[in-house]
C-alpha cells in the first residue's frame, strides 16, 4: 500500500513534522528528516492496525488498495 507523507521542517521547533493527508490525525515528528520518516511509518502502521472493536454480528475484513 502506498500512502502519501508530507514532511516539513519547522524552524520554530527546530524539528521535522510529518503527516498523512489521507489519514486524519496521523502525525509524527523527528529531529531529522530520516527520524520523522521512521516515526510516521510507525504511526501509519498503528493508525491502520485493527482495534478489535466489532459490534454484535459484525466482522472484520481486509481490503487491499
Buried (B, 14 or more C-beta within 10 A) or exposed (E): EEBEBEBEEEEEEEBBBBBBEEBEEBBBBBEEBEBBBBBBBEBBEEBEEEEEEEEEEEEEEEEEE
